[in-house]
Amino acid sequence: MIYLSIGLSAIFSFAIMFILAKLMGARQISQLSMFDYINGITIGSIAADLALAESMDERGKILIAVVIYALATLLLSVITDKSITARRFITGKPIILVEHGKYFDKNFKRAKVDINEFLTQCRNSGYFDISQVDTAILEPNGKISIMPVSSAKPVTPSDLNISVGQETLCANVIIDGNIMPLNLQKLGYNEEWLRTQLANEGFNRTEDIFLATCRPDGTLCVYLCCGEACKEIFM
């Protein structure tokens, strides 16, 4: 009986965490502030206790704690959206580590970032030669944004006075052999058109297609599953 109770508590805890996560919104780990990160760990820890709770009274107390933490997170999110001052206090402000090639030692200490960590993040951003770094800013989420010197910036079409057309997004029209009718409809096509295009190229079974994408101009790109490999075919 105790195992059944724990099982039901775990399912209940999972459902509560899922609902709260949806309400609080989704962001990548790299986008979380320190407060969000710590709060997420705390909520997860309390939810784990909820999964192992045996009595209804204990579950109720733990559930109240989880809801309070979630509501506090939502409230702070609303406050930071409305107030710049509160946003700077709660989320934090960017810290300039390097400006025009000048390194601010006090800001490094304030941010608790040593030079080795800084060099690692520079390499992760593709800058192995720090002489190419003009400005570096530590963002509130812990990432370092880098602006290179002008001579190290990638050349763009505008630099060469070249006019290029705006690229458009491809839509997934077949995933794991299943046709995505809504994606087709947004492109102005239908399932009959897709099957005709595939049949013209010898693809009579959508079940054999791992992934197929389509551009607004009707260009299809088909990926076939061949064992563990995928074969790419442009149409």
Secondary structure, 3 states (H helix, E strand, C coil): CHHHHHHHHHHHHHHHHHHHHHHHCCCCHHHCCHHHHHHHHHHHHHHHHHHHCCCHHHHHHHHHHHHHHHHHHHHHHHHHHHCHHHHHHHCCCCEEEEECCEECHHHHHHHCCCHHHHHHHHHHCCCCCHHHEEEEEECCCCCEEEEECHHHCCCCCCCCCCCCCCCCCCEEEEECCEECHHHHHHHCCCHHHHHHHHHHCCCCCHHHEEEEEECCCCCEEEEEEECCEEEEEEC
